[in-house]
Amino acid sequence: MVQKSDQPTDKPSEVMAPAMARVRLMMLVSAVTTAVAIAAVLGVIGYRVFVSSGSGGAAIVNGTLFLPQGAHVISTTIGDGRIVVTLDINGASEVRMYDLKTLQQTGTLHFATEQ
């Protein structure tokens, strides 16, 4: 005759041990992945701040740009290391580009109507 025992053969802690180990492993992988992602973001931000520290408004040289007689400034734009000045010279439009650091003229665009 087989007797039934009131005691379970497996303890709950023995059944849950593999599951808990797997949960701990997944938590560890998640924490390491998060730490690597945060380090990467901080690294990129630090790199951008370090590289761009030499650019900006402090790089502009004080100086004077001479325009032809009768020229009127329509607009100016600063960007990408250049100053772009749009002029009206005796009724004709012209765009002049200057280097931001040296204020040397780097290009000119003349506009005319088609015939």
Backbone as ProteinMPNN parsed JSONL, in Angstrom:
{"seq_chain_A": "MVQKSDQPTDKPSEVMAPAMARVRLMMLVSAVTTAVAIAAVLGVIGYRVFVSSGSGGAAIVNGTLFLPQGAHVISTTIGDGRIVVTLDINGASEVRMYDLKTLQQTGTLHFATEQ", "coords_chain_A": {"N_chain_A": [[0.801, -1.162, 0.0], [0.412, 2.243, -0.78], [1.433, 5.015, 0.865], [0.228, 8.253, 1.474], [1.886, 11.258, 1.896], [1.682, 14.077, 3.978], [3.437, 16.061, 3.548], [4.799, 18.171, 1.07], [6.817, 17.204, -1.707], [8.608, 18.913, -3.003], [10.133, 21.886, -2.056], [8.89, 25.255, -1.906], [10.877, 27.202, -2.236], [12.878, 25.851, -3.576], [11.725, 25.393, -6.05], [11.338, 27.962, -7.015], [13.897, 28.982, -7.236], [15.448, 28.691, -9.759], [13.923, 30.395, -11.389], [14.147, 32.86, -10.078], [16.872, 33.285, -10.321], [17.065, 33.658, -13.052], [15.556, 36.023, -13.343], [17.156, 37.799, -11.883], [19.429, 37.799, -13.509], [18.393, 38.95, -15.87], [17.741, 41.471, -14.866], [20.295, 42.429, -14.266], [21.473, 42.515, -16.836], [19.825, 44.46, -17.987], [20.423, 46.703, -16.357], [23.158, 47.082, -16.918], [23.046, 47.637, -19.676], [21.57, 50.03, -19.643], [23.377, 51.676, -18.227], [25.532, 51.77, -20.037], [24.285, 53.067, -22.197], [23.669, 55.588, -21.066], [26.278, 56.482, -20.522], [27.227, 56.672, -23.15], [25.608, 58.746, -24.215], [26.355, 60.905, -22.537], [29.035, 61.022, -23.262], [28.889, 61.806, -25.982], [27.693, 64.336, -25.7], [29.689, 65.649, -24.197], [31.797, 65.554, -26.055], [30.758, 67.158, -28.142], [30.553, 69.646, -26.837], [33.248, 70.097, -26.234], [34.448, 70.182, -28.816], [33.062, 72.279, -30.093], [33.768, 74.471, -28.609], [35.535, 76.39, -29.538], [34.239, 77.87, -31.466], [31.776, 80.325, -32.45], [30.315, 83.466, -31.349], [32.501, 84.808, -30.23], [34.595, 84.58, -31.97], [34.552, 86.52, -33.887], [36.136, 89.096, -35.635], [36.96, 92.44, -34.898], [36.26, 94.988, -37.157], [36.065, 96.858, -40.255], [33.995, 96.9, -43.042], [34.164, 98.065, -46.262], [31.904, 99.534, -48.463], [30.716, 100.033, -51.858], [30.143, 103.369, -53.252], [26.863, 104.637, -52.879], [25.702, 102.249, -52.179], [23.358, 100.231, -50.451], [22.608, 98.437, -47.553], [20.679, 95.61, -47.545], [20.119, 93.205, -46.201], [21.646, 91.105, -43.67], [23.348, 88.084, -42.852], [24.546, 85.621, -40.645], [26.353, 82.669, -40.539], [27.57, 79.291, -40.629], [30.301, 79.868, -40.67], [30.512, 82.15, -42.18], [29.745, 85.52, -43.224], [27.015, 86.899, -44.753], [26.081, 89.398, -46.912], [23.512, 91.27, -48.239], [23.145, 93.54, -50.807], [21.974, 96.645, -52.196], [22.895, 98.172, -54.967], [22.826, 101.005, -56.577], [20.286, 100.331, -57.675], [20.683, 97.703, -58.511], [20.835, 94.349, -57.418], [23.025, 92.656, -55.164], [24.959, 90.072, -53.699], [27.25, 89.566, -51.163], [29.813, 87.559, -49.819], [31.59, 86.954, -46.827], [34.429, 85.832, -44.965], [34.041, 84.702, -41.665], [35.948, 84.88, -39.608], [38.172, 86.318, -40.582], [37.16, 88.399, -42.047], [37.54, 88.66, -44.764], [36.611, 88.983, -48.165], [34.893, 86.371, -49.705], [33.299, 85.671, -51.807], [31.019, 86.72, -54.473], [27.803, 87.494, -55.629], [26.036, 88.513, -58.411], [23.021, 89.958, -59.548], [20.853, 89.98, -62.294], [18.427, 90.937, -64.774], [16.822, 88.758, -67.143], [17.256, 88.881, -70.664]], "CA_chain_A": [[0.0, 0.0, 0.0], [1.158, 3.49, -0.879], [0.949, 6.003, 1.822], [0.379, 9.648, 1.065], [2.42, 12.09, 2.964], [1.144, 15.438, 4.001], [4.541, 16.956, 3.205], [5.11, 18.215, -0.363], [8.173, 16.73, -1.97], [9.437, 20.045, -3.398], [9.911, 23.11, -1.288], [8.658, 26.388, -2.82], [12.123, 27.911, -2.532], [13.618, 25.077, -4.563], [11.042, 25.56, -7.329], [11.49, 29.339, -7.446], [15.309, 29.358, -7.362], [15.861, 28.952, -11.147], [13.204, 31.56, -11.907], [14.737, 34.048, -9.461], [18.189, 33.472, -10.922], [16.847, 34.233, -14.38], [15.103, 37.399, -13.134], [18.339, 38.57, -11.483], [20.271, 37.945, -14.696], [17.752, 39.918, -16.753], [17.897, 42.789, -14.239], [21.692, 42.815, -14.422], [21.655, 42.888, -18.239], [19.128, 45.727, -18.177], [21.17, 47.762, -15.678], [24.397, 47.321, -17.66], [22.665, 48.293, -20.924], [21.206, 51.409, -19.312], [24.602, 52.4, -17.873], [26.279, 52.0, -21.277], [23.559, 54.081, -22.972], [23.865, 56.891, -20.415], [27.671, 56.859, -20.755], [27.354, 57.078, -24.55], [24.988, 60.063, -24.369], [27.228, 61.886, -21.89], [30.236, 61.133, -24.082], [28.577, 62.613, -27.167], [27.497, 65.724, -25.252], [31.005, 66.175, -23.856], [32.546, 65.742, -27.296], [30.206, 68.32, -28.845], [30.931, 70.854, -26.098], [34.689, 70.262, -26.376], [34.775, 70.545, -30.186], [32.46, 73.556, -30.475], [34.138, 75.543, -27.696], [36.299, 77.412, -30.235], [33.432, 78.617, -32.417], [30.746, 81.168, -31.853], [30.421, 84.909, -31.51], [33.78, 85.333, -29.772], [35.572, 84.461, -33.034], [34.409, 87.639, -34.813], [37.179, 90.112, -35.545], [36.471, 93.805, -35.068], [36.771, 95.547, -38.398], [35.153, 97.651, -41.064], [33.862, 96.502, -44.438], [33.834, 99.227, -47.07], [30.981, 99.258, -49.551], [30.794, 101.054, -52.909], [29.271, 104.542, -53.11], [25.469, 104.412, -53.263], [25.248, 100.911, -51.79], [22.51, 100.162, -49.26], [22.523, 97.08, -47.029], [19.296, 95.127, -47.458], [20.075, 92.246, -45.097], [22.878, 90.396, -43.326], [23.138, 86.782, -42.237], [25.771, 84.989, -40.172], [26.193, 81.226, -40.362], [28.477, 78.37, -41.297], [31.618, 80.485, -40.803], [30.448, 83.239, -43.156], [28.788, 86.628, -43.13], [26.443, 87.151, -46.07], [25.488, 90.735, -46.938], [22.761, 91.565, -49.454], [23.268, 94.973, -51.065], [21.319, 97.292, -53.329], [23.871, 99.118, -55.486], [22.236, 101.776, -57.684], [19.162, 99.601, -58.241], [21.029, 96.313, -58.808], [21.041, 93.556, -56.202], [24.289, 91.927, -55.111], [25.197, 89.372, -52.438], [28.676, 89.394, -50.917], [30.114, 86.646, -48.729], [32.84, 87.248, -46.135], [34.853, 84.871, -43.957], [33.645, 85.216, -40.354], [37.096, 85.153, -38.74], [39.122, 87.283, -41.14], [36.389, 89.426, -42.751], [37.969, 88.736, -46.157], [35.538, 88.631, -49.074], [35.098, 85.049, -50.297], [32.484, 85.493, -53.014], [30.064, 87.751, -54.851], [26.746, 87.106, -56.568], [25.346, 89.648, -59.045], [21.71, 89.58, -60.079], [20.417, 90.794, -63.44], [17.225, 90.404, -65.407], [17.063, 88.093, -68.423], [16.88, 89.661, -71.844]], "C_chain_A": [[0.857, 1.244, 0.0], [0.544, 4.478, 0.087], [1.203, 7.393, 1.263], [0.948, 10.413, 2.231], [1.827, 13.479, 2.846], [2.21, 16.46, 3.605], [4.724, 16.964, 1.684], [6.557, 17.812, -0.569], [9.107, 17.871, -2.351], [9.085, 21.251, -2.539], [9.689, 24.258, -2.279], [9.951, 27.127, -3.172], [12.959, 27.179, -3.568], [13.017, 25.226, -5.955], [11.305, 26.955, -7.888], [12.943, 29.743, -7.704], [15.739, 29.577, -8.813], [15.181, 30.186, -11.738], [13.802, 32.847, -11.353], [16.12, 34.322, -10.047], [18.059, 34.104, -12.307], [16.4, 35.68, -14.29], [16.291, 38.285, -12.762], [19.257, 38.812, -12.677], [19.694, 38.986, -15.652], [17.867, 41.337, -16.181], [19.326, 43.3, -14.404], [21.973, 43.264, -15.859], [21.001, 44.241, -18.511], [19.897, 46.887, -17.549], [22.456, 48.096, -16.43], [24.095, 48.04, -18.97], [22.307, 49.754, -20.691], [22.445, 52.237, -18.984], [25.434, 52.712, -19.118], [25.604, 53.082, -22.118], [23.752, 55.47, -22.379], [25.295, 57.375, -20.629], [27.877, 57.324, -22.197], [26.769, 58.465, -24.778], [25.858, 61.14, -23.734], [28.519, 62.073, -22.673], [30.017, 61.994, -25.315], [28.392, 64.074, -26.785], [28.841, 66.364, -24.907], [31.845, 66.441, -25.086], [32.069, 66.989, -28.033], [30.596, 69.621, -28.156], [32.418, 71.133, -26.285], [35.058, 70.756, -27.772], [34.245, 71.926, -30.542], [32.875, 74.704, -29.574], [34.904, 76.656, -28.396], [35.485, 78.241, -31.201], [32.439, 79.496, -31.683], [31.033, 82.633, -32.068], [31.761, 85.475, -31.102], [34.827, 85.312, -30.871], [35.525, 85.646, -34.004], [35.499, 88.672, -34.544], [36.531, 91.477, -35.693], [37.072, 94.378, -36.335], [35.688, 96.317, -39.122], [35.168, 97.109, -42.482], [33.422, 97.724, -45.224], [32.978, 98.796, -48.25], [31.121, 100.342, -50.608], [29.85, 102.229, -52.627], [27.868, 104.204, -53.599], [24.932, 103.046, -52.88], [24.436, 100.996, -50.499], [22.428, 98.697, -48.834], [21.052, 96.707, -46.893], [19.172, 94.149, -46.299], [21.464, 91.664, -44.865], [22.506, 89.085, -42.647], [24.497, 86.221, -41.829], [25.492, 83.51, -39.987], [27.229, 80.46, -41.14], [29.837, 79.008, -41.578], [31.663, 81.648, -41.77], [29.485, 84.323, -42.731], [28.318, 86.887, -44.551], [25.706, 88.477, -46.005], [24.792, 90.918, -48.28], [22.726, 93.076, -49.623], [22.381, 95.395, -52.218], [22.279, 98.375, -53.788], [23.288, 99.766, -56.735], [21.155, 100.993, -58.409], [19.448, 98.153, -58.585], [21.294, 95.577, -57.495], [22.34, 92.77, -56.307], [24.409, 91.291, -53.738], [26.701, 89.175, -52.313], [28.852, 88.488, -49.705], [31.495, 86.962, -48.172], [33.133, 86.124, -45.151], [34.6, 85.478, -42.579], [34.845, 85.606, -39.502], [37.991, 86.261, -39.268], [38.454, 88.477, -41.794], [36.887, 89.654, -44.17], [36.816, 88.275, -47.045], [35.857, 87.303, -49.753], [34.265, 84.827, -51.547], [31.516, 86.624, -53.227], [29.045, 87.146, -55.799], [26.083, 88.376, -57.089], [24.027, 89.138, -59.616], [21.335, 90.533, -61.189], [19.173, 90.14, -64.021], [17.602, 89.771, -66.744], [16.571, 88.971, -69.559], [16.047, 88.845, -72.786]], "O_chain_A": [[1.885, 1.313, 0.675], [-0.661, 4.727, 0.113], [2.243, 7.669, 0.665], [0.55, 10.241, 3.383], [1.52, 13.968, 1.759], [1.883, 17.62, 3.355], [4.798, 15.902, 1.066], [7.412, 18.049, 0.285], [10.298, 17.804, -2.047], [7.918, 21.582, -2.328], [10.243, 24.235, -3.378], [10.097, 27.623, -4.289], [13.671, 27.808, -4.351], [13.748, 25.187, -6.945], [11.475, 27.117, -9.097], [13.182, 30.768, -8.343], [16.365, 30.602, -9.083], [15.796, 30.934, -12.499], [13.948, 33.825, -12.086], [16.49, 35.479, -10.244], [18.846, 34.973, -12.682], [16.834, 36.498, -15.101], [16.417, 39.399, -13.27], [19.799, 39.906, -12.837], [20.433, 39.813, -16.185], [18.066, 42.293, -16.93], [19.533, 44.487, -14.656], [22.637, 44.278, -16.073], [21.581, 45.079, -19.201], [20.006, 47.952, -18.158], [22.807, 49.268, -16.564], [24.818, 48.965, -19.341], [22.705, 50.62, -21.469], [22.552, 53.383, -19.42], [25.981, 53.808, -19.235], [26.287, 53.929, -22.692], [23.976, 56.43, -23.116], [25.508, 58.559, -20.891], [28.625, 58.272, -22.437], [27.379, 59.281, -25.469], [26.074, 62.189, -24.341], [29.042, 63.185, -22.737], [30.864, 62.819, -25.658], [28.888, 64.96, -27.481], [29.098, 67.505, -25.291], [32.539, 67.456, -25.152], [32.884, 67.786, -28.498], [30.933, 70.597, -28.825], [32.81, 72.284, -26.474], [35.89, 71.653, -27.907], [34.929, 72.678, -31.236], [32.384, 75.82, -29.751], [34.924, 77.78, -27.893], [35.991, 79.237, -31.719], [32.288, 79.419, -30.464], [31.891, 82.999, -32.872], [32.137, 86.542, -31.586], [35.863, 85.962, -30.732], [36.396, 85.754, -34.868], [35.749, 89.066, -33.405], [35.644, 91.654, -36.529], [38.277, 94.261, -36.557], [34.55, 96.414, -38.663], [36.234, 96.886, -43.057], [32.417, 98.35, -44.889], [33.285, 97.825, -48.942], [31.585, 101.443, -50.312], [28.89, 102.102, -51.868], [27.712, 103.55, -54.63], [23.798, 102.718, -53.229], [24.784, 101.734, -49.577], [22.203, 97.818, -49.666], [20.282, 97.391, -46.22], [18.237, 94.242, -45.503], [22.335, 91.719, -45.733], [21.489, 88.989, -41.96], [25.474, 86.332, -42.57], [24.507, 83.135, -39.351], [27.711, 80.913, -42.178], [30.456, 78.724, -42.603], [32.747, 82.093, -42.146], [28.539, 84.083, -41.981], [29.134, 87.075, -45.453], [24.826, 88.673, -45.167], [25.405, 90.744, -49.334], [22.332, 93.806, -48.713], [22.075, 94.6, -53.107], [22.467, 99.378, -53.099], [23.257, 99.163, -57.808], [21.114, 100.995, -59.639], [18.517, 97.424, -58.927], [21.906, 96.125, -56.578], [22.712, 92.284, -57.376], [24.016, 91.883, -52.733], [27.35, 88.681, -53.235], [28.15, 88.619, -48.702], [32.444, 87.203, -48.919], [32.219, 85.536, -44.572], [34.912, 86.647, -42.353], [34.767, 86.574, -38.745], [38.515, 87.059, -38.491], [39.118, 89.476, -42.071], [36.681, 90.732, -44.727], [36.127, 87.305, -46.729], [36.942, 87.121, -50.305], [34.512, 83.871, -52.282], [31.215, 87.391, -52.312], [29.402, 86.365, -56.68], [25.626, 89.212, -56.31], [23.946, 88.012, -60.107], [21.479, 91.748, -61.052], [18.902, 88.961, -63.797], [18.564, 90.181, -67.394], [15.593, 89.706, -69.422], [15.639, 89.34, -73.837]]}, "name": "protein", "num_of_chains": 1, "seq": "MVQKSDQPTDKPSEVMAPAMARVRLMMLVSAVTTAVAIAAVLGVIGYRVFVSSGSGGAAIVNGTLFLPQGAHVISTTIGDGRIVVTLDINGASEVRMYDLKTLQQTGTLHFATEQ"}
